[in-house]
Amino acid sequence: MNEESSKSLKELLCVALNHFNNQEWYDAHDVFEEIWNSVDGDERQVIQGMLQVSVSQFHLSKGNLNGATILLGEGLGRIKTRTKINLGIDLESFCLCLEDLLRKLQTEEALSENDKPFLKNL
C-alpha cells in the first residue's frame, strides 16, 4: 500500500474485519471487494483469499457445505503462502484456524461456534 492510500485502505480493512468478526459475511465480502479493487500483487491475493473465506462462511450459514468447502480451500490457498504480508492482521493464526475448519468440513465433522474463523490484529 502506498503512503497516500494507506489510511483509507487501513480504515476499510478495519471495517471489513469488524464485519467478518461479527459474522456479517456478506458485508465483509463487499468491503474486502472494495479493498481488492485498489491493491495489487500479494496484498491483492491475500484480500481475495479473505473475500473467498467470507463467501465460504456465507455459504456455510446457508447450508451449502460443498460451496463453503471449495471457497474455503481456495481462500486458504491464496493466504497460506503469503502470511508475511503486513496488513496488520495475524495471518498465520488465521490460516491455522482455516485449516482446522477445512479439515472438519472435508470429514463432515460437527462444527461449533468456536470453529468460525476470526481475524486478529497483530
C-alpha positions, -999 to +999 in steps of 0.1 A: +000+000+000+014+034-009+015+061+018-013+082+002-039+055+000-028+036+031-050+054+056-082+048+037-072+012+030-065+007+067-098+022+076-116-001+050-097-031+064-108-022+099-144-021+087-140-054+068-125-071+099-153-059+121-179-073+097-160-105+094-156-110+131-193-102+137-201-129+112-216-104+088-202-124+059-220-105+030-210-071+043-174-083+049-173-096+013-184-062+000-157-043+018-130-068+010-140-065-026-136-027-024-101-032-010-093-059-035-101-034-064-075-010-050-045-032-043-022-054-063+004-082-060+005-103-029-018-080-010-044-084-037-041-122-034-045-121+004-075-098+002-090-121-024-085-150-001-103-132+027-131-124+003-134-161-006-134-171+031-162-146+037-182-161+009-175-196+021-189-187+055-220-172+039-225-205+020-219-224+052-245-203+070-270-212+043-262-250+044-242-251+012-213-273+025-199-281-009-196-244-019-183-235+015-156-262+014-144-252-021-142-215-014-126-220+019-099-242+003-093-216-024-091-187+001-068-206+023-046-214-006-042-178-015-034-167+020-013-196+033+018-188+011+016-151+019+014-149+057+043-125+059+023-098+041+019-069+065-017-059+066-017-056+104-035-090+107-022-122+122-024-143+090-006-173+105-031-179+132-059-172+107-046-199+084-043-224+113-080-217+121-089-221+084-070-254+081-088-268+110-122-257+097-114-271+062-105-304+077-137-306+097-158-297+066-140-323+045-145-350+071-181-338+078-172-333+115-197-314+135-190-277+138-193-255+168-194-217+172-157-219+181-150-231+145-160-198+129-129-180+116-117-148+133-093-122+121-069-108+148-048-077+146-011-080+151 
